[in-house]
Amino acid sequence: MTVRTRNRLITFSILAGPFIFLFCLLFFWEAEPLPPVPPLPNPNGYDDLVKAGEMIKGDVGNYDEMGQAELLAMTQTNSGALQLARTGLQKASRVPSRFSQDYMESHISDVTALKRLAQAWGIEGRLAALENHPEDAAKSYLEIIHLGNESAYGGVLVDAMIGIAMESLGAEHLQELVDQLDARSCRETAARLDVLDSQRQTWDQVRQQERDWSRRTFRGTRYELVRLMERSVTEKIFQSAGQSYQKQVGITRQLIIEFAARAYELEKGHRPANLNDLVPNYLKAIPKDPVTGRELNWN
């Protein structure tokens, strides 16, 4: 072996050594064991919700522009689907994930059906509001938020983000009803929102479910390589998605406070001096900021 060849081998070893080490680490290193895949509920409410969404007829996406007669016709047309959906919401629900790279392509049809279902409930709620039945409208909008919860349990990032978008839709319409409901309905709405909020998945759970899905889909070394190559991109996606998710959680919790405070005002004849006045008769506890963990302020 010549001196030049030896020097080249030495140089190559120095430069390539870290990469060879990393490859070996990825190839032989075993990640922590995956938890067992949770069994699907039997029956699974998710199946009813998707089926109900597939039953929705008509253009339900532009209901803010519909007149009362059109809203009535659409509500009547889709009443069977909404009844099936209400049945589904009474059952345990979990997204039936498949661990394959083409899963998202097939799953998008389920997500689209669920989105149409939420819009159909929006039509029902808007009709009730125009007919001067704010209590019924509030129930429809609460169903949208409930749907957002149930349709995301156990799912991946796309399920969580569609679910939180549904919650945003329901909460936005509920906000319009704060000054239209009587004290009893305000109390009931605040209590229902509080229950739904307590049942939601945390952002940490969403991230873990997405990570577990990726590990089951891209096995072993392949998963680690994909994770390393896409880390910077995925972190930005998760950071942005997490901010949107937590922002809506905060909005919903502020809405709980607003309904509780309105009930207090209607019953006492004046606004509460502070949030402590609402506990425990109107709120079980002061809702907390989802980011800081501290009690929310009254806006």
Protein Blocks (a to p, Z undefined) as FASTA:
>chain_A
ZZklmmmmmmmmmmmmmmmmmmmmmmmpccdddddddddddddfklmmmmmmmmpgcjfk
lmmmpcfklmmmmmmmmmmmmmmmmmmmmpccdddddddfklmmmmmmmmmmmmmmmmmm
mmmmmmmmmnopaklmmmmmmmmmmmmmmmmgopafklmmmmmmmmmmmmmmmmmmmmmp
cfklmmmmmmmmmmmmmmpccfklmmmmmmmmmmmmmgcjlmmmmmmmmmmmmmmmmmmm
mmmmmmmmmmmmmmmmmmmmmmmmmmnopacfblklmpcklbmbdcddfklopacddZZ
